[in-house]
Amino acid sequence: MRLILVVLSAVLVSSCISNKRINYLQNLKGNESIELNEFIPYAEVDYEYILQPHDIVDIDFATPNEELLRAFEYQGAMAARGGAGGGGGAMDIFYFSGYSLDKDGYVRMPVLGQIKLSGLTEEMARNKVQEAISIYFKEDVEVRLRIGGIRYTTLGEFNSVGPKIILKNRATIFDAISMAGESNILARKNELFLIRQYDGGTRIHQINLNDRQLLASPFYFIQPNDILYLQPMQIRQIGSGENFSASLQLGISIITAMMFIYGITSGIF
C-alpha cells in the first residue's frame, strides 16, 4: 500500500507544471526587477530592417500625370490593389501587387529595369528608386516604398504552425505569438528559439518569455523572415499532463494495474 501511495505521489508531482514555467513577463530572480507602471525604454538597437534577397516590397507612385503613372504599374498589380479592399487580410496582397527581390537582391520594375535594393533600409531603398525615376523623367514623381508586411514562421508548441503575415510595419513577439495562437501549456516558454536572418547568414537566439526583461531586449520586436520555435517540456514523456484530471486518470490507471498485479502475485485473485 505504501508503494502505491509513493507511485501516486510521484505521478501527480511530475505531472504538475509550475506557474513559473507558464506565466509570461515575470520578475525573475537574478535580474533587475521591472515594476508595474514602470516606463521601459526600448533596447538601444537600430530597429530599421535591412532588405534581403527574396523580400517583398510594396512600391507605389504619385504624380499628376496619369499616363506617366500607368507606365510604372503592372496590370496584375493594379488588379490586385483594386480587389484588396474587404479581403479581411486572408489574401497576401503584396505577393501579387508588390515587387520581389531576386536571389541577388534586385527588383525588376517597368521602365526602370533592375534596381538592387538588398542591403538597404526602407528609406534608402525609396531614395534609390526616386533617383532612378529622376534620371528618366523630369516630371515630379513621388515614390513610396515599404516592406510588404512582416512574414514569419512558427514551429513546435503553437496552436497554429506555419508561415504567418502581419500587415504592420512593426510588430512585437507577442503579436506574433497571439496570431499563431496561444502557445501550448507544455511549451518551454523560457527557451523560445528565434532563428533570425542576417545579411549573409543566420543566427539562433534563445528567448525567455517568462522574463519581464524581454520588453527591453533587442528581440522584443520581430523582423521579416523570423522563425519562432517552441520546444515541448520533458513532462510529455510520461503523459499529457495538461490538466489535473488527465494526471489523476494516469495515476489511477497505474495504481489499478499495480493492484491487479499485486492481487495475482499474492493469491487474492
Summary of the structure (lengths in Angstrom):
residues: 269
radius of gyration: 27.0
end to end distance: 17.0
largest distance: 102.1
contacts: 730
relative contact order: 0.18
helix: 34%
strand: 24%
